[in-house]
């Protein structure tokens, strides 16, 4: 049998398995929604607290309708996504720089290890009130919280990946005359690339969560502020509608990063046989 035919035989079960898993996942989600709706209609779940899934879509559509009395939903989305992107980018950049520096300088890493371990042990979301008191309820406090959430994820991923690079490989490159810059960009970062990219999906989710939580505590705009407003008026449908909208945006963001991760994972240094 040819290599092409063999490859085709191997791909068929894999494709079927993937479709089966996707169908199973969709079935679980639909079952959960149907059970929630059924329990609500039967009176087993108090609609005052839990609403019903069938009411979420009309409420979200109402927010997007022109002239909505609930405020500008596009402004809320733009504010939340701006905070998320800025927190993600700044936190990633700082995590890369500090993680690489500490991995390459063991004395520096040992000196700051107790401080970093202490800050890493603190649940960062509890810092939201601190940042709001320090920076106010505008953009800066939300970005600051997002940076703290993203930084440690990227830092530890970069630190571990760079430190685990085979030192023999680095020494051989230096013997061949490579400069420090060449070692960094031609050996260390490419070797740590996959681990760093894999950490970005997790850190993006945390940046999103940080923005929403900070908005919920205190903000003039944003999806977190929209949920807090609905809660203040005991509007459970508005609360769950905001949660559903946030979940959809988070899923879209994760899908984008998953695509980037899949594309970037194809680039790996090839070893010659």
C-alpha positions as CSV (number, residue, x, y, z in Angstrom):
1,X,0.0,0.0,0.0
2,X,1.3,3.5,-0.9
3,X,2.2,6.1,1.7
4,X,-0.6,8.3,0.5
5,X,-3.2,5.6,0.9
6,X,-1.9,4.7,4.3
7,X,-2.1,8.3,5.4
8,X,-5.7,8.5,4.2
9,X,-6.7,5.5,6.2
10,X,-5.2,7.0,9.3
11,X,-6.9,10.3,8.8
12,X,-10.5,8.9,8.5
13,X,-10.9,7.6,12.0
14,X,-9.3,10.7,13.4
15,X,-11.7,13.0,11.5
16,X,-14.7,10.9,12.6
17,X,-13.5,11.0,16.2
18,X,-13.2,14.7,16.1
19,X,-16.7,15.1,14.7
20,X,-18.0,12.7,17.4
21,X,-16.4,14.8,20.1
22,X,-17.7,18.0,18.7
23,X,-21.2,16.5,18.5
24,X,-21.0,15.2,22.0
25,X,-19.9,18.7,23.3
26,X,-22.8,20.3,21.5
27,X,-25.2,17.8,23.0
28,X,-24.0,18.4,26.5
29,X,-24.5,22.2,26.1
30,X,-27.9,21.8,24.6
31,X,-28.9,19.4,27.4
32,X,-27.8,21.9,30.0
33,X,-29.7,24.7,28.4
34,X,-32.9,22.5,27.9
35,X,-32.7,21.3,31.6
36,X,-32.3,24.9,32.8
37,X,-35.3,26.1,30.7
38,X,-37.4,23.1,31.7
39,X,-36.7,23.6,35.4
40,X,-37.5,27.3,35.1
41,X,-40.8,26.7,33.4
42,X,-41.7,24.0,35.9
43,X,-41.1,26.4,38.8
44,X,-38.3,24.4,40.3
45,X,-35.8,27.3,39.6
46,X,-37.0,30.7,40.8
47,X,-37.0,32.9,37.7
48,X,-36.3,35.9,39.9
49,X,-32.8,34.6,40.6
50,X,-32.1,32.3,37.6
51,X,-34.2,33.7,34.8
52,X,-34.5,31.3,31.8
53,X,-32.2,30.8,28.8
54,X,-34.9,31.6,26.3
55,X,-34.9,35.2,27.6
56,X,-31.2,35.8,27.2
57,X,-31.1,36.2,23.4
58,X,-34.0,38.7,23.2
59,X,-32.3,40.8,26.0
60,X,-29.0,40.8,24.1
61,X,-30.8,41.7,20.9
62,X,-32.5,44.5,22.7
63,X,-29.1,45.9,23.8
64,X,-27.9,45.9,20.1
65,X,-31.2,47.6,18.9
66,X,-30.8,51.2,17.7
67,X,-31.8,53.7,20.4
68,X,-31.6,51.1,23.2
69,X,-32.4,52.6,26.7
70,X,-29.8,50.2,28.2
71,X,-26.9,52.3,26.9
72,X,-24.4,51.9,24.1
73,X,-23.5,48.2,24.0
74,X,-20.8,48.8,21.4
75,X,-19.1,51.3,23.7
76,X,-19.1,48.7,26.5
77,X,-17.6,46.0,24.2
78,X,-15.0,48.5,22.9
79,X,-14.0,49.5,26.5
80,X,-13.7,45.9,27.7
81,X,-11.8,44.7,24.7
82,X,-9.4,47.7,24.9
83,X,-8.7,47.0,28.5
84,X,-8.2,43.3,27.8
85,X,-5.8,43.9,24.8
86,X,-3.7,46.5,26.6
87,X,-3.4,44.3,29.8
88,X,-2.6,41.3,27.6
89,X,0.1,43.1,25.6
90,X,1.8,44.9,28.4
91,X,1.7,41.9,30.7
92,X,3.1,39.6,28.0
93,X,5.9,42.0,27.1
94,X,6.9,42.4,30.8
95,X,6.6,38.6,31.4
96,X,8.9,37.9,28.4
97,X,11.6,40.4,29.4
98,X,11.7,39.6,33.1
99,X,11.3,35.9,32.6
100,X,14.2,35.8,30.1
101,X,16.4,38.0,32.3
102,X,15.8,35.9,35.4
103,X,16.4,32.6,33.5
104,X,19.7,33.9,32.1
105,X,20.9,35.4,35.4
106,X,20.6,32.8,38.2
107,X,21.7,35.3,40.9
108,X,19.0,37.8,39.8
109,X,16.4,35.0,39.9
110,X,17.5,33.8,43.4
111,X,17.4,37.4,44.7
112,X,13.9,38.1,43.6
113,X,12.5,34.6,44.1
114,X,10.9,35.2,47.5
115,X,9.3,38.4,46.4
116,X,7.9,36.9,43.2
117,X,6.6,33.8,45.1
118,X,4.8,36.1,47.6
119,X,3.1,38.1,44.9
120,X,2.3,35.0,42.9
121,X,0.6,33.5,46.0
122,X,-1.8,36.4,46.2
123,X,-5.1,36.0,44.3
124,X,-4.7,38.9,41.9
125,X,-8.4,39.5,41.5
126,X,-8.5,40.8,45.1
127,X,-6.1,43.6,44.0
128,X,-8.9,45.1,41.9
129,X,-10.1,47.5,44.7
130,X,-6.5,48.5,45.4
131,X,-5.9,49.4,41.7
132,X,-9.2,51.3,41.6
133,X,-8.3,53.3,44.7
134,X,-4.8,54.0,43.2
135,X,-5.7,54.7,39.5
136,X,-9.4,55.6,39.7
137,X,-12.3,53.9,37.8
138,X,-11.0,54.7,34.3
139,X,-8.8,52.6,32.0
140,X,-5.6,52.5,34.0
141,X,-7.0,50.4,36.9
142,X,-8.4,47.8,34.6
143,X,-5.2,47.5,32.5
144,X,-3.1,47.3,35.7
145,X,-5.1,44.4,37.0
146,X,-4.9,42.7,33.6
147,X,-1.1,43.2,33.6
148,X,-0.7,41.5,37.0
149,X,-2.8,38.5,35.9
150,X,-0.9,38.1,32.6
151,X,2.6,38.8,33.8
152,X,3.0,35.8,36.1
153,X,1.7,33.3,33.6
154,X,4.0,34.5,30.8
155,X,6.9,35.0,33.2
156,X,6.9,31.5,34.6
157,X,6.4,30.0,31.1
158,X,9.3,32.0,29.7
159,X,11.5,31.4,32.7
160,X,11.1,27.6,32.7
161,X,11.4,27.3,28.9
162,X,14.6,29.3,28.6
163,X,16.2,27.7,31.7
164,X,15.5,24.2,30.3
165,X,17.3,24.9,27.0
166,X,20.2,22.5,26.7
167,X,23.3,24.4,27.9
168,X,25.5,22.2,25.6
169,X,23.7,23.6,22.6
170,X,24.3,27.2,23.8
171,X,28.0,26.5,24.5
172,X,28.4,25.0,21.0
173,X,26.9,28.0,19.4
174,X,29.2,30.3,21.3
175,X,32.2,28.3,20.3
176,X,31.2,28.9,16.7
177,X,31.5,32.6,17.3
178,X,27.8,33.5,18.0
179,X,27.3,36.8,19.9
180,X,25.0,37.2,22.9
181,X,22.3,38.6,20.6
182,X,22.6,35.6,18.3
183,X,22.3,33.2,21.2
184,X,19.1,35.0,22.3
185,X,17.3,35.3,19.0
186,X,18.6,32.2,17.2
187,X,18.7,29.6,20.0
188,X,17.0,30.5,23.3
189,X,13.8,32.2,22.2
190,X,13.1,29.8,19.3
191,X,13.6,26.9,21.7
192,X,11.2,28.4,24.2
193,X,8.8,29.7,21.5
194,X,6.2,26.8,21.8
195,X,5.9,27.1,25.6
196,X,5.5,30.8,25.4
197,X,2.8,30.7,22.8
198,X,0.9,28.0,24.7
199,X,0.8,30.3,27.7
200,X,-0.8,33.2,25.8
201,X,-4.2,31.5,25.5
202,X,-4.4,31.2,29.3
203,X,-3.1,34.7,29.9
204,X,-5.6,36.2,27.4
205,X,-8.5,34.7,29.3
206,X,-7.1,36.1,32.6
207,X,-6.7,39.5,31.0
208,X,-10.4,39.4,30.0
209,X,-11.5,38.3,33.4
210,X,-9.4,41.0,35.1
211,X,-11.0,43.7,32.9
212,X,-14.6,42.5,33.6
213,X,-14.1,42.1,37.4
214,X,-12.5,45.5,37.7
215,X,-15.4,47.0,35.7
216,X,-17.9,45.2,37.9
217,X,-16.3,46.7,41.1
218,X,-16.1,50.3,39.7
219,X,-16.4,51.7,36.2
220,X,-18.2,54.1,33.9
221,X,-18.5,51.7,31.0
222,X,-17.8,48.1,30.0
223,X,-19.5,44.7,30.2
224,X,-18.7,44.3,33.8
225,X,-20.4,47.6,34.6
226,X,-23.5,46.5,32.5
227,X,-23.7,43.3,34.7
228,X,-23.4,45.3,37.9
229,X,-26.1,47.7,36.7
230,X,-28.5,44.8,36.0
231,X,-27.7,43.3,39.4
232,X,-28.5,46.6,41.1
233,X,-32.0,46.5,39.5
234,X,-32.5,42.8,40.4
235,X,-32.5,42.0,36.7
236,X,-31.3,38.4,36.5
237,X,-32.0,38.2,32.8
238,X,-29.7,41.2,32.3
239,X,-27.0,39.6,34.5
240,X,-27.1,36.3,32.6
241,X,-27.3,38.1,29.3
242,X,-24.1,39.9,30.1
243,X,-22.4,36.7,31.1
244,X,-23.5,35.0,27.9
245,X,-22.1,37.9,25.8
246,X,-18.8,37.8,27.7
247,X,-18.6,34.1,27.2
248,X,-19.1,34.5,23.4
249,X,-16.4,37.2,23.2
250,X,-14.0,35.1,25.3
251,X,-14.7,32.1,23.0
252,X,-14.0,34.3,19.9
253,X,-10.7,35.5,21.5
254,X,-9.7,32.0,22.4
255,X,-10.4,30.7,18.9
256,X,-8.3,33.5,17.5
257,X,-5.3,32.6,19.8
258,X,-5.8,28.9,19.1
259,X,-5.5,29.6,15.4
260,X,-2.3,31.6,16.0
261,X,-1.0,28.9,18.2
262,X,-1.7,26.3,15.5
263,X,0.0,28.3,12.8
264,X,3.0,29.1,15.0
265,X,3.5,25.5,16.2
266,X,4.4,24.6,12.6
267,X,7.5,26.6,12.9
268,X,10.1,24.6,14.8
269,X,13.8,24.2,14.3
270,X,14.4,21.0,12.3
271,X,17.2,18.7,13.2
272,X,19.3,17.4,10.4
273,X,19.6,13.6,10.2
